[in-house]
Amino acid sequence: MDMIKQTKMEPLTPSVKQKKKFNIADLIIHLILISLTVCTIFPFYNVLLMSFSNSVAISKQVVYLIPTTFDISAYSYIFNEPRFLKAFLVTLFVTVVGTSVNLIVTLTGSYALSRGSFPGRKIVMSGIIFTMFFNGGLIPFYLTMKNLHLINNLLVMVLPVAVNTFYLIICISFFRTLPAGLEESAKIDGANDIQILYKIVLPISMPMVATITLFYAVDRWNEWWHGVLFMTDINLLPLQALLRELLTNYQQVLSSISTNIIVQNTGLHPEMLKMAVLVVSVLPIVCLYPFIQKYFAKGVMIGSIKG
């Protein structure tokens, strides 16, 4: 019996894991990484802290590591703006619809251009790359949008930026790395190009799709230039353009009246408003990161390594 027990126990001994020794080099590396993390997070923490600070603390240029005040004057100034809700809905529309249009155009176009059988592929690619270095200029661009009746139209913040050339090239590079056998076997089973793209190619390309979605969503959420350029109706301004207008108007008031008088009457310091605008504009899009973080880590390296 003892021999049987010994025989049964022998295969288990190699699987016992040995504890890794923690040496000085590991300690130094951990300290360096922790220091870099703190240096990266602290500016964001400081911005959030200043947005909830008060005018007295900011006037004294005091920076607290631990919050000692809680003042929502800056956020009240922003949220009490009558056009805030409309601007938020405009930006939400541009983000959702614009990102959807971006993905449809980019994914379908890049898949077609990644196939060697596409006729005139080199000519089309040359034209696309040409747009990365040259454009028609601001005045022809404005006249074109005017002739297309896109002035004071929300689609002016969607259609002119329907595709980003750099993102398109990234998708083309990724699709070229996929095995040709997938497409061939699907065509043998009777699938057409659209079915191959949406039922076979895209499901196995989720890291790339999630990464491009994040990039486009950030671009559309931060859209303000086309709103300022083509929107004469103030009720159609996107959120970023409205926040910029609020901050600019407040600074113009400060330039005509003493800053101390304004701060004493309203309790709102210009730096508080700047930080609150930054938080309001950044926080919603930051909430997307946890949902696609697992894809983003994989997809960000697309096209950098071949093998």
C-alpha positions, 0 to 999 in steps of 0.5 A: 500500500505504501508503494501504491501511495508513493507511486500516486503521489509522484506525478503531483510533485512536479506541478507544485509551483515555486514562489518567485523571489522578489529581488531589489531589481523588481522593487526598483521597477515597481517603484518606477512604474508607480511613480510614472502612474502617479505622474500620469494620474495627478494632472487629471486629479488636479483638474477635477479638484480645481473644478470643485474648488472655490475662488479663495483657494484658487486665488491663493494658488493653493493646490491640495492633494486632499479635497478641502472644499466642494464648490459647484459654482462652475458646474452650475454656470455650465448646466444652467445655460439654457442651450446646454441640453440642446447642445448635448443632444446635438453632440450625442446625435453627431457621435452616434450617427457619425460613428455609425457612418464612419464605421460603415464607410471605413470597414466596407471601403477598406475591405474592398480595397484590401482585395487584390481582385478589386479593379483600379485599386492602386488608382483609388488608393493613390487618390485616397493617400493624396487627400492626406497631403493636399486639400482644396482649402477652407473657402472652396470647402465652405462653398461646397457645403453651401451648394449641398445645402448643408448649412445649419444641417447636422449632417454637415458634422457627419458627411464631410468626415465620413472617413478618416484616411489614416484609419482606412489604411489601418483597416486595409492593413489588417484585412490583408493579414487575414487568411485568403482561405476564409474568403474562398471557403465562404464563396464555395458555400455560396456567400457573397462579399457582403455576407463574407464581410459581416458574418465572417471577417468582422466577427474575427476582427473585433480588436480592430473594429473596437479600436477604430470605433473608439477613435471615431467616437472620440473624434465625433464627440470632440467635434466643434470646428464644423459646428462653428463654421457652418452653424449660424443657428446657435441652437444647433451648436455642438456641446464642445462649441457651446462650452468654448463659447461660454468660456470665451464670453466669460473671459471677455467679461473679465477683460472688461471688468475687474476680475476681483469684482466678478469673483466677489459677485459670482464666486466663480473664478476663471480657472474653476470654469476652465477645469469644469469645462474640461471635465464636462467635455472629457468625462462622457467619452472616458466612460467608454474605455472600460467597455472596450479596453480588452479590445483596445489593448489588442487592436492598437498594435494592428499593422505594426508587426507582420509574421 
